[in-house]
C-alpha cells in the first residue's frame, strides 16, 4: 500500500492489530511517503509498542 499526501490533507491513522509487528521501521516510512516530506515529515511520527503478557 502506498499513500500520497497530495491526495488529501485529512489526518491519516494506521491501526494494526496486536498480532502485527513491523521489524523494519523504515518500511512504514517508505510506504507512507508523506512521512518523507521535508516539511511534514518532522511533524509525523510512528510509535510501536510490542505486545507483552507479563
C-alpha positions in Angstrom: 0.0 0.0 0.0 1.3 3.4 -0.9 -0.3 6.6 0.3 0.3 10.1 -1.1 -0.3 13.3 1.0 -1.2 15.0 -2.3 -4.5 13.2 -2.4 -5.9 14.5 0.8 -5.0 16.8 3.7 -7.1 14.7 6.2 -5.4 13.1 9.2 -4.1 9.6 8.5 -4.2 6.9 11.1 -2.7 3.4 10.7 -4.1 0.9 13.2 -2.6 -2.5 13.3 -3.9 -5.5 15.3 -1.8 -6.6 18.2 -0.6 -9.6 16.2 1.1 -7.3 13.6 4.7 -6.2 14.2 6.9 -4.2 11.9 10.5 -5.3 12.3 11.9 -2.6 10.0 10.6 0.9 10.9 11.9 2.3 7.5 9.4 0.0 5.7 6.5 2.0 7.2 8.2 5.3 6.5 8.8 4.4 2.8 5.2 3.1 2.4 3.7 6.4 3.6 5.6 8.8 1.5 4.2 11.9 3.3 6.5 10.9 6.2 9.4 11.5 3.9 8.3 15.1 3.1 11.0 17.6 4.3 8.4 19.9 5.9 5.6 17.5 7.0 7.9 14.6 8.0 9.1 16.5 11.1 5.5 16.7 12.4 4.7 13.0 11.9 5.9 10.0 14.0 5.4 6.3 14.3 5.2 4.6 17.7 5.1 0.9 18.2 4.6 -1.0 21.4 5.2 -4.7 21.4 2.5 -7.0 22.9 3.6 -8.4 26.3 2.0 -10.9 28.6 3.7 -10.3 32.0 
